[in-house]
């Protein structure tokens, strides 16, 4: 059993979906999604080092190092048609993961779903924020509105959260080159119209990476995957069901 992921709905699975967390998140951010997936869809929740059950492990603030270790681990679950889903940082990791798997000759995903993220070659909004002094970094955490108030009010928990977010923001800052040849993998971009971390112009930038592009808009902010959870999962199920019919 891999420390990099947990598997759910494994019986009679016809399709797998790998869920990559956003910055500061653990595998548990998708826990409530599992029961809402269509029958026959196995959920694989990715757990990055330094959090939850991997708390004692060293954080990895480097995208290539993180992806090479994760890629070697998930290669064993690419024997069924599978989808990669990532939100924000998870989208950027997902793209690099596909590149890693391609270079290693492993089966590529049947679909990639990127959510709430700029394209891989773009500079992240507030890039370099992981270098901010602690007081300013805490203000950045509050601006993102992704950290529970009880964590912000607890010095020990806040210190842990800061360390994780600094590492994750550094990972998310990684930029790749625009490829000479676009990936011929079905691609869907989920986009929040009120998202302050990305803009409508960023949608076009993703077209430089994929031959097949589909964009689904949500009337929400950066964490529309929470505020519009049912609709997001419905769109994921449509993609999963289409793969099962193939």
C-alpha positions in Angstrom: 0.0 0.0 0.0 1.4 3.4 -1.0 1.8 6.2 1.4 1.1 8.6 -1.4 -2.5 7.7 -1.8 -5.6 6.1 -0.4 -8.1 4.1 -2.6 -11.9 4.1 -2.4 -14.7 2.3 -4.3 -12.2 -0.2 -5.6 -14.7 -3.0 -6.2 -15.8 -3.4 -9.9 -14.0 -0.2 -10.8 -14.0 0.6 -14.5 -12.5 4.1 -14.3 -10.1 5.7 -11.7 -9.8 9.4 -10.8 -6.8 10.8 -9.0 -7.5 13.8 -6.9 -4.6 16.3 -6.2 -5.0 18.8 -3.4 -4.7 22.5 -3.5 -2.0 24.4 -1.5 -2.2 23.6 2.2 -4.7 20.8 1.6 -4.5 17.1 2.4 -6.3 14.1 0.8 -9.2 14.7 3.1 -10.4 17.8 1.2 -12.0 15.4 -1.3 -13.2 12.8 1.3 -16.9 14.0 1.0 -16.7 13.6 -2.8 -16.2 9.9 -2.8 -19.8 8.9 -2.1 -21.1 11.2 -4.8 -19.1 9.6 -7.6 -20.8 7.4 -10.1 -20.8 3.6 -9.6 -17.7 2.0 -11.1 -15.5 5.0 -10.4 -12.6 4.4 -8.1 -11.3 7.4 -6.2 -7.6 7.8 -5.4 -6.9 10.6 -3.0 -3.3 11.8 -3.2 -1.6 12.6 0.1 1.5 14.8 -0.1 4.3 14.6 2.6 4.2 16.6 5.7 0.5 16.6 6.5 -2.2 14.3 8.0 -0.9 10.7 8.2 2.4 11.9 6.6 2.9 14.7 9.1 6.3 13.4 10.3 7.7 13.4 6.8 9.7 16.2 5.3 7.9 18.7 3.1 8.9 18.8 -0.5 9.0 22.4 -1.8 10.3 21.5 -5.2 8.0 20.5 -8.1 10.3 18.2 -10.1 11.3 16.3 -6.9 7.7 16.0 -5.8 6.4 14.9 -9.2 9.1 12.3 -9.7 8.3 10.6 -6.3 4.6 10.9 -6.8 4.8 9.7 -10.4 6.8 6.6 -9.5 4.1 5.7 -6.9 1.0 6.3 -9.0 2.4 4.5 -12.1 1.0 1.2 -10.6 -2.6 2.5 -10.8 -2.5 3.5 -14.5 -3.6 0.1 -15.7 -7.3 1.2 -15.9 -8.6 4.3 -17.8 -8.0 7.1 -15.4 -8.6 10.8 -14.9 -6.4 13.3 -13.1 -8.2 16.1 -11.3 -6.4 19.0 -9.5 -7.5 22.2 -8.0 -5.2 25.3 -8.0 -1.7 23.9 -7.1 -3.1 20.5 -7.8 -3.7 21.5 -11.4 -0.1 22.5 -11.8 1.1 19.3 -10.2 -1.3 17.3 -12.4 0.2 18.8 -15.6 3.8 18.1 -14.5 2.7 14.6 -13.5 1.4 13.9 -17.0 4.7 15.1 -18.5 6.6 12.8 -16.1 4.4 9.8 -17.0 4.8 10.5 -20.7 8.6 10.6 -20.5 8.6 7.4 -18.5 6.4 5.6 -21.0 3.5 5.0 -18.6 -0.1 5.0 -19.8 -1.4 8.6 -19.9 -4.7 9.7 -18.4 -7.8 9.5 -20.5 -8.8 13.0 -19.3 -7.2 15.8 -17.4 -9.4 18.2 -15.3 -7.7 21.4 -14.2 -9.6 23.6 -11.8 -9.0 27.1 -10.6 -5.5 27.5 -12.0 -3.4 29.5 -14.5 -1.7 27.6 -17.3 1.6 25.8 -16.4 3.8 28.3 -18.2 2.2 31.3 -16.4 3.5 33.0 -13.3 1.2 32.3 -10.4 -0.8 35.2 -9.0 1.2 36.5 -6.0 4.2 34.5 -7.1 7.0 34.5 -4.6 4.7 34.8 -1.7 6.4 31.9 0.1 9.3 34.2 0.7 7.3 36.8 2.6 8.1 37.6 6.3 5.8 35.8 8.7 3.5 38.7 9.4 2.9 39.5 5.7 2.6 35.8 4.9 -0.2 35.4 7.5 -1.9 38.3 5.8 -1.6 36.5 2.5 -3.1 33.4 4.1 -6.1 35.4 5.3 -6.5 37.0 1.9 -6.9 33.6 0.3 -9.6 32.8 2.9 -8.7 29.1 2.8 -7.6 28.6 6.4 -10.0 28.0 9.3 -10.1 30.7 11.9 -9.3 28.2 14.7 -6.0 27.5 13.0 -5.2 31.2 12.7 -6.0 31.6 16.4 -3.8 28.7 17.5 0.0 29.5 17.4 1.2 25.9 17.1 -1.3 25.0 14.4 -0.6 28.2 12.6 3.1 27.5 12.5 2.5 24.1 11.0 0.1 25.6 8.5 2.6 28.3 7.5 5.3 25.7 6.9 3.1 23.6 4.7 1.8 26.6 2.7 5.3 28.0 2.2 6.4 24.7 0.7 3.2 24.4 -1.4 3.3 27.9 -2.8 6.9 27.3 -3.9 5.7 24.1 -5.7 2.9 26.1 -7.3 5.3 28.8 -8.5 7.0 26.3 -10.8 6.6 27.3 -14.4 7.2 25.1 -17.4 7.9 25.9 -21.0 5.1 26.1 -23.7 5.4 22.7 -25.5 6.4 22.5 -29.1 3.7 19.7 -29.5 0.4 20.0 -27.6 -0.8 17.1 -25.5 -3.4 15.1 -27.3 -5.3 14.3 -24.1 -8.9 15.4 -23.6 -8.8 18.4 -21.3 -11.4 20.2 -19.2 -10.8 23.5 -17.4 -13.1 24.4 -14.5 -13.1 28.1 -13.9 -14.7 30.4 -11.3 -15.9 33.7 -12.7 -15.3 35.5 -9.4 -11.8 33.9 -8.9 -9.2 36.6 -8.0 -6.3 34.2 -8.5 -7.0 33.6 -12.2 -8.6 35.7 -15.0 -10.6 35.0 -18.1 -7.5 35.7 -20.2 -5.9 32.7 -18.6 -8.3 30.3 -20.2 -6.7 31.0 -23.6 -3.2 30.2 -22.2 -4.2 26.6 -21.5 -4.9 26.2 -25.2 -1.2 26.3 -25.8 -0.8 23.0 -24.0 -3.7 20.8 -25.1 -5.2 19.9 -28.5 -8.7 19.3 -27.0 -10.1 21.9 -24.7 -13.4 22.2 -22.8 -14.1 25.1 -20.4 -16.9 24.9 -17.7 -17.7 28.2 -15.9 -18.9 28.5 -12.3 -20.3 31.6 -10.7 -18.0 31.4 -7.7 -14.6 32.5 -6.3 -11.4 30.5 -6.0 -12.9 27.8 -3.9 -16.0 27.3 -6.2 -15.2 23.6 -5.8 -16.7 23.9 -2.3 -19.4 26.5 -2.9 -20.6 24.6 -6.1 -19.5 21.1 -5.0 -22.5 19.2 -6.4 -22.2 20.8 -9.8 -18.5 20.2 -9.9 -18.9 16.5 -9.1 -21.7 16.3 -11.6 -19.4 17.5 -14.3 -16.7 15.0 -13.2 -19.3 12.2 -13.3 -20.2 13.1 -16.8 -16.6 12.7 -17.9 -16.2 9.4 -16.0 -19.4 8.0 -17.5 -18.3 8.9 -21.0 -15.1 7.0 -20.4 -17.0 3.9 -19.2 -19.0 3.9 -22.4 -15.9 3.9 -24.6 
